[in-house]
Amino acid sequence: MAPNPVTRLPTLRDLLARAHLRLILFTVVLASASLMLSGVLVIRAYAQRNLELMAHTVAYTVEPAVVFQDQHAILEGMTSVGAAKGIDRLEVTDPAGKVLAQWVRPHADLRGWVVTTANAWIWPEPARADVTQGGSVIARVSVYGNSGGILRYMLAATVIALTCVGLTVLATRILARRLQNEVIAPLDHVAEVAHAVRQERAFEKRVPASGIAEIDRFGQDFNALLAELQGWHAGLTSENAELQRRATHDCLTGLGNRALFDQKLAEAVADCQRSGTSFALLYLDVDRFKQVNDEYGHTSGDAALIAVGERVRAAIRHIDAAFRLGGDEFAVVLAPFFNRSHIDGVITRIRAAMESPFRMPSGQEAVASLSIGVAVFPEDGANAKELLSRADQAMYRDKQKRQESDENGAEHNA
């Protein structure tokens, strides 16, 4: 009987090489996949928030055009606000679903088909916002996302991951003689960083140098990918903050708009109900504003509104809040106070600030006076609606009183 041939046993070098190769490839793939997945999820989440803020911004922008059924103005408003990266399509429809205006980002050839297909998977539903007037929905804005940025991120991440895999395969042949913990420890740290980025959004973490050239190159590529993701995250955060500011602030005066006013007034009511304190609402209207517009033009009217906004904001405390409600109407929510003299002091400062003339674009000077109404919580109203109504009524009484005073003064002078 022939003897069995001698079976060649694997050497320790072979075992370490295979073990290192399998372990490193698994770690690299796991870390790359985790980072890519977390990056895609983070970018999509911020992009979705961006789309929602964009939808509200477009709704606020096109509201006047929708009221007047001006399709050209609707399209201009959509394009000026929404023609940005990350948006594939904008639609404004009436309550019955009829399209009033539409803007579509152009796509072409195979690349456009890939983006279109990815859009359907990543954003199956658009971000929507209602255009309302007087509490009724008069149109709906739909914003469809564009996946171009996510696809570019995935392509860059894939290229870097494949590069890292190639470097790792080469490194395992050189690192076969090294101890297991010299290779595993640095790669375990990579997985920990990827886990921290995915779980804690710790984009500032970086992979430290290991002392091994190949793994250090891998770490540098990995850190570069993290830096790119951190930059995108910071950019999206900044864009979201700016869109949030535009959605809640008046573009002419920089004061809070009607939406922010409603929110702050409701919060003030709720806070004072819990604490048992009082706050005041001032309702302000620019006197003879229509006369300024008619006599000097809308540019001068805008200058008057800007001057009023700046002076009202300068006359109140930093804990108080000023808003432009629309047209020549303003409001101030005063923080809780101890006595009525505080309100009188604020009104006195506002009236004093209005006494100085402002310069119009034509070079002429004019004075903007204000009619001011006051409502105090809870004496004048137990909720935001009642307070606003009482302050509005008080403002009109003040306006009528000022007009009668002006007329009596004119008759006396005559």
Sequence and secondary structure as in RCSB ss.txt:
>XXXX:A:sequence
MAPNPVTRLPTLRDLLARAHLRLILFTVVLASASLMLSGVLVIRAYAQRNLELMAHTVAYTVEPAVVFQDQHAIL
EGMTSVGAAKGIDRLEVTDPAGKVLAQWVRPHADLRGWVVTTANAWIWPEPARADVTQGGSVIARVSVYGNSGGI
LRYMLAATVIALTCVGLTVLATRILARRLQNEVIAPLDHVAEVAHAVRQERAFEKRVPASGIAEIDRFGQDFNAL
LAELQGWHAGLTSENAELQRRATHDCLTGLGNRALFDQKLAEAVADCQRSGTSFALLYLDVDRFKQVNDEYGHTS
GDAALIAVGERVRAAIRHIDAAFRLGGDEFAVVLAPFFNRSHIDGVITRIRAAMESPFRMPSGQEAVASLSIGVA
VFPEDGANAKELLSRADQAMYRDKQKRQESDENGAEHNA
>XXXX:A:secstr
           HHHHHHHHHHHHHHHHHHHHHHHHHHHHHHHHHHHHHHHHHHHHHHHHHHHHHHHHTT HHHHH
HHHHHHH STTEEEEEEE TTS EEEEEE    HHHHHHHHHHHHHH SS EEEEEEETTEEEEEEEEEE  HHH
HHHHHHHHHHHHHHHHHHHHHHHHGGGS HHHHHHHHHHHHHHHHHHHHH  TT      S HHHHHHHHHHHHH
HHHHHHHHHHHHHHHHHHHHHHHB TTT SB HHHHHHHHHHHHHHHHHHT  EEEEEEEETTHHHHHHHH HHH
HHHHHHHHHHHHHHHS TTSEEEEEETTEEEEEE   SSHHHHHHHHHHHHHHHTS EE TTS EE   EEEEEE
EETTS SSHHHHHHHHHHHHHHHHHHHHHHHHHHHHHH 
